[in-house]
Amino acid sequence: MTSPAHRSDWQTLRFDLARRVREIREDLYGENGGPLLASALGIPFRTFLNYEDGCTIPAESILRFIETTNANPRWLLTGVGEKYRDPS
């Protein structure tokens, strides 16, 4: 079993993505806006909480998240660049 101090690259990527998803949710919907964003994504709030806790986010959900929030996919993946896509 892998200890938190020795997480795999995949685990690190997953938890970094979860942190960035949470950051965008807080920016756009506020600290308690999870239910609103989950509704906009068409998923149960508990499912969205699981994503923020580091569970794997299915492709359909992350694509909806990008579309709904205008998040920059590169920033979500790497933390590099602008957080949001150019609205134009």
N, C-alpha and C positions, 0 to 999 in steps of 0.2 A: 504494500500500500504506500502511496506517495504522501509524504508529509507536506503541509502548506509551505514549508521553507524550500521544498524541492519540487515545486509544481512543474509539470511539463509545459512545453511551449504552447500546446493546445489549451491547457487550462489557463495559462496566463492570458492568452488571446481572448478566451471566453470571458474571464473576469474583467479584463480591460474593456471589452465591448459592453458588458453589463454596466460598468461604471459610467461610460460615455452615454449610454442610453438613459441612465438615471439623470445625468447632468442635463441632457436636452429636455427630458420631461420636466425637471425642476425649472429650467429656463422658461419654457413655454406654457406650462400648466401649473406651476407652483409646487410647493413642498407636498401638498395634499391632493395634487391633481391627477394621481394615478388612475382613479376610476374614470375620469373624463377622457384621458388618452386611451385607456383600454377600450372604452366605448367607441371612440373614433376609429380604433383599429379593428373593431368587431370581434374582440376576444374578451373572455372573462377577466375581471380585475385580478383574481388569484393567479391566473396564467401570466399576466403581465408582471406581477410581483416575482414570480419564479424567474422570469427573464432578467429582472433587475438583480436577483440573487445569484445569477451566474449560470442558470440552466441554459442549455443550447436553444438558440432562437431559430425556429424554422425559417427557411428562405422566404416563404410567403409573408410571414409576419414582419421580418426585417425590411422587406421591400415595401410593405404597407407603411411601416414606421418612417422610412425614408421619404415616401411620397407625402405622408400626412404632415411631417414636421419640417420638410425641406432640408433634412440633415445631409451633410456631405458624406457620401459613402467612404471616401478615402479617410476622412477624419474619424469616422466611426471605427474603421478597421485599424488605423495606425495612430490616431491622435495627432497627426501632422496636417497642417493646412487650416483652411477656414472651417469652422464648425458647421456652417450652413451654406447651401448652394446659392448661387446668384439667382434671385427671384425671376430674372428675365430668362 
